[in-house]
Amino acid sequence: MSAGGHFETRPINIYSLSRIHEELPFNIVEKHSSQKRDLQRTKVHEIESLRLFVDALLAAGVSLDECDGFFYSFHIPQIGKEFDLLKFTDRLCLNIELKSTSVSQEQILGQLLKNRHYLSHLGKRLALYSVVTDSMSCYKLSLNDELVNVDFGEIVSAVRQIKTGYTGHIDNLFRASNYLVSPLNNPSRFIQGEYFLTQAQEQVKKSVLSGVDSAFLSTYFHITGKPGTGKTLLLYDIAKTLSKNGKTVIIHCGKLSPGQYKIRNEIDNLNIVSVSELRDESFSLSDYTYILVDESHRIYTEQFDAICDSVNKNDQICIFSSDPEQVLSASETRNDIVAKIEALHLDGQFTLSEKIRTNRELQSFIMCMKDLNHRPKVPMDYSNVVLNYANTTQEAQYLLAYYRSKGFKFINYTKSNYAPSPFSAYAEDFDTHHVIGQEFDKVVMLLDSSFFYDEDGKLQGIPHPNPNYLYQNLFYQGVTRVREELALIVVNAPELFEKIASIVTPAES
């Protein structure tokens, strides 16, 4: 941890680490030396593989000094992508993957291609190798995307070329926003396939497609997950795959964004419609082989029934995606569409649990805001959360203009058609109903006396001018769109501000 409170992953000497044989002390020392915070554990066969690799380096004349500066088993935060060994200079990046036993060359090639994708944004010259340590077979990824057998001496030379190691902070090189793709916000990257799914997303996709392959009659699948777990990207990726085999439609429970129009215009056999279009006489669900419903917890009972009637009559495949925690209105709670989905004869139900949009610190802060009794198990660095207090609407407007000039997106609460609210005075970039499925690096939101904490420490809201909307749920919908930095402005609500400020108050030692 740096003097400023930020956690920084440090390079280590791989010779020193490789001398430890037992799993428990290896993991303790590795985590301590690197200052990692993740709970990933290195297994015995991986420890042995590292030791064999280091022994081979020493036998080839590599010194202990040249074993300095390696980042071992580095994980990109939120993504789950791991690199066995990384070493940097300002202009070079060396990546070495270790395999304890022989695997197919196709697997090795696939891994190195993925590694190049994740490392290419660094702007450094890349050298990517894989070593099978039981045979010391060595491979390199060529510039032509080919897997080439190389002599171990080439890897020795590469290690020696990077003598000083990297003096910068590796965590600053790998930001989740470099890799996380929202189909709605980054439609071009989505269309061109410039993204990778996490391991959890890949597994769900594999299971769904396997179920689709074996289905001949009407079939239902259900994917659930909290905000930021990657449901939308997964659903859109599955839809893109299915569109190669038949007409596919994604039903979006909200107004379509420009990104959605771009996707449906440029991917053959893939249509995206707002759920309101189900009422249009010109639209027919029966035209499609595959029906996918994003944010399905938001649809009305009659819309749900219409989808199921079509699926059952036409032997279609239907995939629902939902999160009951993201309901925005009282009617959505009453409809309880998720319960209706789970009452279907589902051929598969899958849950995405790991959040990939929001970093761990922001996720922790949001959970603490929802419930003041929630406390993280480990110390959290909340430096990417900025708390502001405004005594008047004018001061709040001033602060909003400041943050928007810094690239923050202002997400306001959906307005009522019946009556104004205190938030009607603020011109937003988006309202909470128009950010469904979207994500932004920087978000700024307002709170005022419309919010309060109940006696159990839970964040609550006064009745919205539209009695169907719930302020606390609208806030949760907006704040969970953030990826990197969050700014909150509390307007003329000192008690509320004091309780929110308590979240970032350092614990007394």
Number of C-alpha atoms within 10 A of each C-alpha: 12 7 6 8 11 12 16 17 19 22 22 19 19 22 21 14 19 19 15 17 13 12 15 14 11 20 19 11 13 23 19 12 15 19 16 17 13 10 8 12 15 14 14 14 13 16 20 19 21 25 21 19 22 22 15 17 21 16 10 13 11 17 13 14 12 22 22 20 22 25 24 23 18 22 18 18 17 21 21 14 17 14 18 18 18 20 24 23 18 14 12 18 22 22 24 22 22 21 22 19 13 14 10 7 12 9 10 21 20 13 16 24 18 14 18 16 14 18 19 13 12 15 11 15 15 19 17 21 26 25 24 20 21 14 11 19 15 22 25 23 23 14 9 6 13 13 21 14 13 16 13 16 13 13 22 17 12 17 21 16 14 22 16 14 23 20 12 13 13 19 15 9 13 17 17 19 19 12 18 22 24 23 24 24 17 17 20 16 13 21 17 9 12 13 20 19 19 18 12 17 22 14 12 19 20 13 15 21 14 11 16 20 9 9 15 10 14 17 22 27 22 23 22 21 20 18 26 24 22 25 23 24 21 23 21 21 21 19 22 22 15 20 20 13 11 14 17 25 25 25 24 24 21 19 15 17 17 11 18 20 15 16 22 18 13 13 14 14 18 23 21 20 20 15 22 14 13 16 11 8 7 7 11 12 18 16 14 20 19 25 25 25 26 25 23 25 28 26 24 18 16 10 15 18 13 14 20 18 14 19 23 15 11 16 17 23 22 24 24 22 24 25 19 19 14 20 21 24 18 13 15 20 17 10 16 17 20 21 11 13 21 13 9 13 11 14 14 15 18 17 18 18 14 18 17 21 27 27 21 16 18 24 20 19 23 20 16 21 21 19 17 19 13 16 14 12 7 7 11 18 19 19 14 14 18 14 14 15 19 19 12 12 15 11 15 20 15 12 19 24 13 12 16 15 10 10 13 22 24 23 25 24 28 22 19 15 8 9 10 13 15 11 17 14 10 15 13 17 13 15 18 21 19 17 20 22 24 20 26 21 17 20 24 24 20 21 22 19 16 18 18 20 18 11 7 9 16 17 20 17 20 12 14 20 16 16 12 15 21 20 23 21 22 22 23 20 23 25 24 23 25 24 23 19 19 26 22 20 21 23 22 18 17 15 12 19 21 11 15 20 14 13 19 17 9 10 8 4 3
